[in-house]
Every structure is written in structure tokens, then in C-alpha cells.
Amino acid sequence: MEIVLLTISLFLIALVLLQSSKAESASNIISGGNSDLFANRKERGGELFISRLTLTVGIIFFILCLIMGF
């Protein structure tokens, strides 16, 4: 069971690193730059797939942690 949890955690880390950076606009706010941080930015195509896959793997990771905890 620990091997499965380790594999899923490494996969989750890789998925998070593959996502596009949304924090680059936050640095403009601190430095006073003009940014559209609160603009609606829709994910499409591969970006949407990676986002949904990250959510699914994160839920699986959370459930496995709860099962192993009890």
C-alpha cells in the first residue's frame, strides 16, 4: 500500500509542476505593474485535461492517506 501511495504522490507532484503558472501576475501586483489578475482565463485543451487529472489524482491521494491512517 505504501508503494501505491508513493507512486501516486510522485505522479501528483509531476502533474502540479506541469501546470501553467498562474502566479506570474501576482508579482506584478506587488511591484505595482498593470495586470489583469482577476480576468477570466478559461483553461482549454491540454491545460484543462491536466487540471482535471490533477484534481482526480489529488482526491485519490487524499482518500489513500485517510485509508492508511485508520
C-alpha positions in Angstrom: 0.0 0.0 0.0 2.9 2.3 0.7 4.3 1.8 -2.8 1.0 2.8 -4.3 0.9 6.0 -2.2 4.4 6.8 -3.1 3.7 6.3 -6.8 0.6 8.5 -6.7 2.4 11.2 -4.7 5.2 11.4 -7.3 2.7 11.5 -10.1 0.8 14.3 -8.3 4.0 16.3 -7.9 4.7 15.9 -11.6 1.2 17.0 -12.6 1.4 20.1 -10.4 4.7 21.0 -12.0 3.3 20.6 -15.5 0.5 23.1 -14.9 0.9 26.6 -16.3 2.0 29.2 -13.8 -0.8 31.5 -12.7 1.3 33.2 -10.1 3.3 35.4 -12.5 0.5 38.0 -12.4 0.7 38.2 -8.6 4.3 39.5 -8.7 3.1 42.4 -10.9 0.6 43.4 -8.1 3.4 43.6 -5.5 5.7 45.6 -7.8 2.8 47.9 -9.0 2.6 46.6 -12.5 -0.6 46.7 -14.5 -2.1 43.3 -14.7 -5.3 41.6 -15.2 -5.1 39.2 -12.3 -8.8 38.8 -11.9 -9.6 38.4 -15.5 -11.5 35.3 -16.5 -9.0 32.9 -18.0 -10.5 29.7 -19.2 -8.5 26.5 -19.5 -8.7 24.7 -22.8 -7.4 21.6 -24.3 -4.4 20.0 -22.7 -4.4 22.6 -19.9 -7.9 21.6 -18.9 -7.1 17.9 -19.1 -4.0 18.3 -16.8 -6.1 20.4 -14.4 -8.8 17.8 -14.1 -6.3 15.0 -13.9 -4.5 16.8 -11.0 -7.8 17.2 -9.2 -8.6 13.5 -9.6 -5.2 12.3 -8.5 -5.3 14.7 -5.6 -8.6 13.2 -4.4 -7.2 9.7 -4.8 -4.2 10.7 -2.8 -6.3 12.1 -0.1 -8.5 9.0 0.1 -5.5 6.7 0.3 -4.0 8.8 3.1 -7.2 8.5 5.0 -7.4 4.7 4.5 -3.8 4.3 5.6 -4.4 6.5 8.6 -7.1 4.2 10.0 
